[in-house]
Amino acid sequence: MTFTLNDIALLLIALLAGLVLGLMASGRGKYKRYWRDEQLAHRQAIRDRDARLAAAQERIAELERHPGPIGPGTAEAVAGAVHGRDNLSRINGITPQDEIALNEAGYHRYRQIAGISAEQEAALETRLGLKQGIIAREEWREQARLLAERKDDEHARLFEHRTTRV
């Protein structure tokens, strides 16, 4: 059997292609290791997620087994205790947006509002975009003092009937 030049060229091409494919496929097992490592990391991530979900579901079940009395103001009281803040929007004239601005300015408690000076009052009115003197007219300091002293009934009696900012 004789080989022609075309047969030899085809044989060399096939040998070279086999060599290249063999080298690419072997890679000394590195791609196989990468794939295996990725599979292990994925399985571990799934186990971690399942463990977190199981713990959360168990905590929910525990909370459902021990219902506590929930009444008006409970959520605000819990939030205030956790975050160290009072609900400043209970003061007539303070909107939720104003409360956020007050918190950003460093006012978190009724006592802080009750103790502001005239200069701080003017600065707050400017910061909140209020008319000059509105804090004094709406008696924020007096309202804050009553709320800080837990005199909610007296605060309601004196200030609940008033409308907010003009």
HELIX and SHEET records of a PDB file:
HELIX    1   1 LEU A    5  SER A   26  1                                  22    
HELIX    2   2 GLY A   27  GLY A   29  5                                   3    
HELIX    3   3 LYS A   30  ARG A   65  1                                  36    
HELIX    4   4 THR A   74  HIS A   83  1                                  10    
HELIX    5   5 LEU A   88  ARG A   90  5                                   3    
HELIX    6   6 PRO A   96  GLU A  104  1                                   9    
HELIX    7   7 TYR A  110  ALA A  114  1                                   5    
HELIX    8   8 ALA A  118  LEU A  128  1                                  11    
HELIX    9   9 ILE A  134  ARG A  137  1                                   4    
HELIX   10  10 TRP A  140  ALA A  148  1                                   9    
HELIX   11  11 ASP A  152  PHE A  159  1                                   8    
END                                                                             
